[in-house]
Amino acid sequence: MAEHPPQQVELELRRLEQRIDDLVTTVLQLKEENRALRQRQDAFASERATLLQKNEQVRARVEAMIGRLRTLEQGA
């Protein structure tokens, strides 16, 4: 194994340290992005559930109106 001059070793260590710092920064950014995306996903799921419930309520009301109209039609 060849020996490396101390300056070269020091330079390589600084490069590795910078690379590790960059990776840590990237990991932290990805964690924050992931947290935000999960929060948005939860909000969308909640909104979807609310919309489905409202849709079901409207469907029931429309069916009730149709039933009343048919009753009126048969009575006429």
Residue frames as a rotation matrix with the C-alpha (Angstrom) as fourth column:
MET 1
0.583 0.813 0.000 0.00
0.813 -0.583 0.000 0.00
0.000 0.000 -1.000 0.00
ALA 2
-0.220 -0.697 0.682 1.49
0.663 -0.620 -0.420 3.31
0.716 0.359 0.599 -1.07
GLU 3
-0.274 0.045 -0.961 1.98
0.844 -0.467 -0.263 6.07
-0.461 -0.883 0.090 1.47
HIS 4
0.383 0.458 0.802 0.22
0.736 -0.676 0.034 9.36
0.558 0.577 -0.596 0.88
PRO 5
-0.715 -0.622 0.319 1.69
0.333 -0.704 -0.627 12.70
0.614 -0.342 0.711 1.88
PRO 6
-0.631 0.463 -0.623 -0.03
0.676 -0.065 -0.734 14.22
-0.380 -0.884 -0.272 4.95
GLN 7
-0.722 0.370 -0.585 -1.40
-0.436 -0.899 -0.029 17.11
-0.537 0.234 0.811 2.87
GLN 8
-0.681 0.461 -0.569 -3.12
-0.452 0.346 0.822 14.71
0.576 0.817 -0.028 0.51
VAL 9
-0.615 0.449 -0.648 -4.64
0.680 0.718 -0.148 12.76
0.399 -0.532 -0.747 3.41
GLU 10
-0.672 0.337 -0.659 -5.82
0.335 -0.655 -0.677 16.00
-0.660 -0.676 0.328 5.02
LEU 11
-0.742 0.385 -0.548 -7.34
-0.655 -0.592 0.470 17.15
-0.144 0.708 0.692 1.73
GLU 12
-0.631 0.500 -0.594 -9.13
-0.027 0.751 0.660 13.84
0.775 0.433 -0.460 1.27
LEU 13
-0.632 0.385 -0.672 -10.44
0.774 0.273 -0.571 13.99
-0.037 -0.881 -0.471 4.85
ARG 14
-0.709 0.367 -0.602 -11.80
-0.161 -0.916 -0.368 17.51
-0.687 -0.164 0.708 4.22
ARG 15
-0.700 0.454 -0.551 -13.50
-0.616 0.005 0.787 16.30
0.360 0.891 0.277 1.04
LEU 16
-0.594 0.468 -0.655 -15.07
0.452 0.867 0.210 13.39
0.666 -0.171 -0.726 2.91
GLU 17
-0.691 0.316 -0.650 -16.18
0.565 -0.323 -0.759 15.69
-0.450 -0.892 0.044 5.72
GLN 18
-0.721 0.423 -0.548 -17.80
-0.562 -0.820 0.106 18.06
-0.405 0.385 0.829 3.21
ARG 19
-0.646 0.472 -0.600 -19.49
-0.324 0.542 0.775 15.15
0.691 0.695 -0.198 1.47
ILE 20
-0.614 0.410 -0.674 -20.85
0.742 0.591 -0.317 13.87
0.268 -0.695 -0.667 4.80
ASP 21
-0.718 0.344 -0.605 -22.10
0.126 -0.791 -0.599 17.37
-0.684 -0.507 0.525 5.65
ASP 22
-0.704 0.447 -0.553 -23.82
-0.708 -0.367 0.604 17.56
0.066 0.816 0.575 2.26
LEU 23
-0.609 0.462 -0.645 -25.43
0.134 0.861 0.490 14.17
0.782 0.212 -0.586 2.79
VAL 24
-0.673 0.360 -0.646 -26.64
0.706 0.056 -0.706 15.12
-0.218 -0.931 -0.292 6.27
THR 25
-0.721 0.396 -0.568 -28.17
-0.356 -0.916 -0.186 18.30
-0.594 0.068 0.801 4.85
THR 26
-0.651 0.463 -0.602 -29.85
-0.573 0.221 0.789 16.31
0.498 0.858 0.121 2.09
VAL 27
-0.649 0.399 -0.648 -31.23
0.554 0.832 -0.043 13.78
0.521 -0.387 -0.761 4.57
LEU 28
-0.695 0.381 -0.610 -32.64
0.418 -0.475 -0.774 16.57
-0.585 -0.793 0.170 6.76
GLN 29
-0.678 0.445 -0.585 -34.26
-0.681 -0.680 0.272 18.23
-0.276 0.583 0.764 3.73
LEU 30
-0.629 0.431 -0.647 -35.77
-0.247 0.678 0.692 14.92
0.737 0.595 -0.320 2.61
LYS 31
-0.713 0.371 -0.595 -37.11
0.696 0.473 -0.539 14.23
0.081 -0.799 -0.596 6.10
GLU 32
-0.659 0.464 -0.592 -38.79
-0.052 -0.814 -0.579 17.65
-0.750 -0.351 0.560 6.17
GLU 33
-0.629 0.411 -0.660 -40.19
-0.767 -0.190 0.613 17.17
0.127 0.892 0.435 2.68
ASN 34
-0.705 0.341 -0.622 -41.47
0.205 0.937 0.282 13.72
0.679 0.071 -0.731 3.62
ARG 35
-0.726 0.431 -0.537 -43.13
0.568 -0.066 -0.820 15.13
-0.389 -0.900 -0.197 6.77
ALA 36
-0.602 0.483 -0.636 -44.81
-0.502 -0.848 -0.169 17.88
-0.621 0.217 0.753 4.74
LEU 37
-0.645 0.346 -0.681 -45.99
-0.586 0.348 0.732 15.39
0.490 0.871 -0.022 2.10
ARG 38
-0.738 0.382 -0.556 -47.44
0.555 0.812 -0.179 13.08
0.384 -0.441 -0.812 4.76
GLN 39
-0.666 0.493 -0.561 -49.23
0.234 -0.576 -0.784 16.04
-0.709 -0.653 0.268 6.31
ARG 40
-0.564 0.446 -0.694 -50.69
-0.793 -0.527 0.306 16.99
-0.229 0.723 0.651 2.91
GLN 41
-0.734 0.278 -0.620 -51.68
-0.128 0.840 0.527 13.38
0.668 0.466 -0.581 2.28
ASP 42
-0.734 0.468 -0.492 -53.53
0.663 0.341 -0.666 13.30
-0.144 -0.815 -0.561 5.61
ALA 43
-0.569 0.520 -0.637 -55.28
-0.251 -0.848 -0.468 16.57
-0.783 -0.106 0.612 4.78
PHE 44
-0.610 0.324 -0.723 -56.31
-0.763 0.005 0.646 15.25
0.213 0.946 0.244 1.34
ALA 45
-0.787 0.318 -0.529 -57.60
0.312 0.944 0.104 12.02
0.533 -0.083 -0.842 2.86
SER 46
-0.652 0.551 -0.521 -59.66
0.486 -0.224 -0.845 14.00
-0.582 -0.804 -0.121 5.36
GLU 47
-0.524 0.442 -0.728 -61.01
-0.637 -0.771 -0.010 16.27
-0.566 0.458 0.686 2.63
ARG 48
-0.748 0.222 -0.625 -61.87
-0.418 0.574 0.704 13.24
0.515 0.788 -0.337 0.50
ALA 49
-0.770 0.471 -0.430 -63.78
0.628 0.681 -0.378 11.65
0.115 -0.561 -0.820 3.37
THR 50
-0.530 0.571 -0.627 -65.72
0.079 -0.703 -0.707 14.89
-0.844 -0.424 0.327 3.89
LEU 51
-0.559 0.288 -0.778 -66.53
-0.808 -0.401 0.432 15.15
-0.188 0.870 0.457 0.18
LEU 52
-0.825 0.265 -0.499 -67.67
0.021 0.897 0.442 11.53
0.564 0.354 -0.746 0.04
GLN 53
-0.669 0.594 -0.446 -69.95
0.650 0.176 -0.739 12.13
-0.361 -0.785 -0.504 3.02
LYS 54
-0.437 0.500 -0.748 -71.41
-0.365 -0.858 -0.361 15.28
-0.822 0.115 0.558 1.44
ASN 55
-0.729 0.131 -0.672 -71.86
-0.646 0.194 0.738 13.44
0.227 0.972 -0.057 -1.85
GLU 56
-0.819 0.429 -0.380 -73.78
0.469 0.883 -0.014 10.68
0.330 -0.189 -0.925 -0.05
GLN 57
-0.521 0.636 -0.569 -75.99
0.385 -0.420 -0.822 13.26
-0.762 -0.647 -0.026 1.68
VAL 58
-0.475 0.313 -0.822 -76.76
-0.715 -0.682 0.154 14.97
-0.512 0.661 0.548 -1.64
ARG 59
-0.847 0.147 -0.511 -77.48
-0.271 0.707 0.653 11.62
0.457 0.692 -0.559 -3.29
ALA 60
-0.722 0.597 -0.349 -79.92
0.684 0.543 -0.486 10.73
-0.101 -0.590 -0.801 -0.52
ARG 61
-0.407 0.574 -0.710 -81.66
-0.019 -0.783 -0.622 14.10
-0.913 -0.239 0.330 -0.81
VAL 62
-0.610 0.156 -0.777 -81.96
-0.786 -0.237 0.571 13.79
-0.095 0.959 0.267 -4.60
GLU 63
-0.868 0.305 -0.392 -83.38
0.170 0.924 0.343 10.27
0.467 0.231 -0.854 -4.25
ALA 64
-0.578 0.680 -0.452 -85.89
0.604 -0.016 -0.797 11.57
-0.549 -0.733 -0.401 -1.68
MET 65
-0.420 0.400 -0.815 -86.94
-0.506 -0.848 -0.155 14.38
-0.753 0.347 0.558 -4.05
ILE 66
-0.772 0.117 -0.624 -87.35
-0.544 0.386 0.745 11.91
0.329 0.915 -0.234 -6.90
GLY 67
-0.811 0.484 -0.327 -89.49
0.567 0.790 -0.235 9.75
0.145 -0.376 -0.915 -4.62
ARG 68
-0.418 0.678 -0.604 -91.69
0.260 -0.548 -0.795 12.71
-0.871 -0.489 0.053 -3.69
LEU 69
-0.533 0.191 -0.824 -92.02
-0.758 -0.541 0.364 13.71
-0.376 0.819 0.434 -7.34
ARG 70
-0.868 0.218 -0.446 -93.11
-0.093 0.811 0.577 10.18
0.488 0.542 -0.684 -8.26
THR 71
-0.656 0.651 -0.382 -95.63
0.687 0.306 -0.659 10.23
-0.312 -0.695 -0.648 -5.43
LEU 72
-0.360 0.500 -0.788 -97.00
-0.237 -0.865 -0.441 13.57
-0.902 0.028 0.430 -6.65
GLU 73
-0.716 0.016 -0.698 -97.07
-0.698 0.011 0.716 12.27
0.019 1.000 0.004 -10.21
GLN 74
-0.863 0.391 -0.321 -99.03
0.336 0.917 0.214 9.16
0.379 0.077 -0.922 -9.19
GLY 75
-0.485 0.698 -0.527 -101.49
0.613 -0.159 -0.774 11.24
-0.624 -0.698 -0.351 -7.15
ALA 76
-0.595 0.221 -0.773 -102.24
-0.427 -0.902 0.071 13.58
-0.681 0.372 0.631 -10.03
